[in-house]
């Protein structure tokens, strides 16, 4: 595979995945578990590192928080890991934390997105559905291969099947309040979790023809104490997300 790597990055084997996280707290569990870690390279606000996880070469990218930062970082990572002609590009994975919205979702659970919507997009006046960016799909679907691999993985030693949920992740620029969580449930039934990056990376992956999946640990429930819950559980939620992503990586086809 011909990959345009920054001059300071180490030589790695064919990349199995691009893993994107927003914050250092979400990056740390991957760096702790990596058997090799390349030097950090700044690309705009994003920080790229080549690492080895589960015996697979991975481009780990810290994007910064929010939809625009996530889209910009995803674009740079996708272009950097462009496959040779006729080859399939590396799977793109959004990892980290999320707020739980679904009725059965609890702090500490894992949400694996099967579909992604931008809840800040509202062009219904022009005939689009809520969450649909004009001239783009109404939603974005996860890689079926990644979902299958995750289902086969047993998730991880610390995540039982009963705490893993598959379904819709909605992204927004707003930290979701209890009132907005109620409106999301009413407008988009079936939403399991919200974050501030997944749909931007999903849309970027879609326009570049890359397979995508988001695997998020639930840090809070978008309730009255969501801010405090997030600060209390962000590290644990990030750990669970990372362990689940590593389980997924270990079961991807080689």
SULSULZI-V240458 format. One record per backbone hydrogen bond with DSSP energy under -1.0 kcal/mol. NH is the residue of the N-H (numbers start at 1). CO is the residue of the C=O. E is the energy in kcal/mol with one decimal. If there is no record, write none. Layout:
nh=NH co=CO e=E
nh=NH co=CO e=E
This chain:
nh=5 co=3 e=-1.1
nh=9 co=6 e=-1.8
nh=16 co=57 e=-3.1
nh=18 co=91 e=-3.0
nh=19 co=59 e=-2.2
nh=20 co=93 e=-3.1
nh=21 co=61 e=-2.6
nh=27 co=23 e=-1.3
nh=28 co=24 e=-2.4
nh=31 co=27 e=-1.9
nh=32 co=28 e=-2.5
nh=33 co=29 e=-1.1
nh=34 co=30 e=-1.1
nh=35 co=52 e=-2.3
nh=38 co=50 e=-2.8
nh=41 co=48 e=-2.4
nh=43 co=46 e=-2.5
nh=46 co=43 e=-1.4
nh=47 co=62 e=-2.0
nh=48 co=41 e=-3.2
nh=49 co=60 e=-2.2
nh=51 co=58 e=-2.8
nh=52 co=36 e=-1.9
nh=53 co=56 e=-2.7
nh=56 co=53 e=-2.4
nh=58 co=51 e=-2.9
nh=59 co=17 e=-2.1
nh=60 co=49 e=-3.0
nh=61 co=19 e=-3.0
nh=62 co=47 e=-2.4
nh=63 co=21 e=-3.2
nh=64 co=22 e=-1.1
nh=70 co=66 e=-2.3
nh=71 co=67 e=-2.6
nh=72 co=68 e=-2.7
nh=73 co=69 e=-2.4
nh=74 co=70 e=-2.6
nh=75 co=71 e=-2.3
nh=76 co=72 e=-2.1
nh=77 co=73 e=-2.3
nh=78 co=74 e=-2.7
nh=79 co=75 e=-2.4
nh=80 co=76 e=-2.1
nh=81 co=77 e=-1.9
nh=82 co=79 e=-1.2
nh=87 co=84 e=-2.4
nh=91 co=16 e=-1.2
nh=92 co=211 e=-2.7
nh=93 co=18 e=-3.3
nh=94 co=213 e=-2.2
nh=95 co=20 e=-2.7
nh=98 co=217 e=-1.8
nh=99 co=194 e=-2.8
nh=100 co=220 e=-3.6
nh=101 co=192 e=-3.1
nh=102 co=192 e=-2.0
nh=105 co=102 e=-1.3
nh=108 co=218 e=-2.5
nh=109 co=106 e=-2.2
nh=110 co=163 e=-2.9
nh=111 co=216 e=-2.9
nh=112 co=165 e=-3.2
nh=113 co=214 e=-2.3
nh=114 co=167 e=-2.8
nh=115 co=167 e=-1.1
nh=116 co=140 e=-1.7
nh=117 co=169 e=-1.6
nh=118 co=131 e=-1.4
nh=119 co=171 e=-1.9
nh=121 co=118 e=-1.7
nh=126 co=123 e=-1.9
nh=127 co=124 e=-1.8
nh=128 co=123 e=-1.6
nh=131 co=121 e=-2.8
nh=132 co=129 e=-2.1
nh=136 co=133 e=-2.1
nh=140 co=116 e=-1.9
nh=142 co=114 e=-2.5
nh=143 co=212 e=-3.0
nh=147 co=143 e=-2.2
nh=148 co=144 e=-2.4
nh=149 co=145 e=-2.4
nh=150 co=146 e=-2.6
nh=151 co=147 e=-2.4
nh=152 co=148 e=-1.7
nh=156 co=154 e=-1.6
nh=159 co=156 e=-1.2
nh=163 co=160 e=-2.1
nh=164 co=161 e=-1.3
nh=165 co=110 e=-2.7
nh=167 co=112 e=-1.8
nh=169 co=115 e=-2.5
nh=170 co=193 e=-2.5
nh=171 co=117 e=-2.7
nh=172 co=195 e=-2.2
nh=181 co=177 e=-2.5
nh=182 co=178 e=-1.8
nh=183 co=179 e=-1.7
nh=184 co=180 e=-2.5
nh=185 co=181 e=-2.3
nh=186 co=182 e=-1.9
nh=187 co=183 e=-2.6
nh=188 co=184 e=-3.2
nh=191 co=188 e=-1.6
nh=192 co=168 e=-2.8
nh=193 co=168 e=-1.1
nh=194 co=99 e=-2.4
nh=195 co=170 e=-1.3
nh=201 co=197 e=-1.9
nh=202 co=198 e=-2.7
nh=203 co=199 e=-2.8
nh=204 co=200 e=-2.0
nh=205 co=201 e=-2.6
nh=206 co=202 e=-2.3
nh=207 co=203 e=-2.3
nh=208 co=204 e=-1.2
nh=209 co=206 e=-1.2
nh=210 co=205 e=-3.1
nh=213 co=92 e=-1.8
nh=215 co=94 e=-2.8
nh=216 co=111 e=-2.7
nh=217 co=96 e=-3.0
nh=218 co=109 e=-2.7
nh=219 co=98 e=-2.5
nh=226 co=223 e=-2.0
nh=229 co=225 e=-2.9
nh=230 co=226 e=-3.0
nh=231 co=227 e=-2.1
nh=232 co=228 e=-2.1
nh=233 co=229 e=-2.9
nh=234 co=230 e=-1.8
nh=237 co=233 e=-3.0
nh=238 co=234 e=-2.4
nh=239 co=235 e=-2.2
nh=240 co=236 e=-2.3
nh=241 co=237 e=-2.3
nh=242 co=238 e=-2.5
nh=243 co=239 e=-2.5
nh=244 co=240 e=-2.3
nh=245 co=241 e=-2.5
nh=246 co=242 e=-2.5
nh=247 co=243 e=-2.0
nh=248 co=244 e=-2.1
nh=249 co=245 e=-2.8
nh=250 co=246 e=-2.1
nh=251 co=248 e=-1.3
nh=252 co=249 e=-1.1
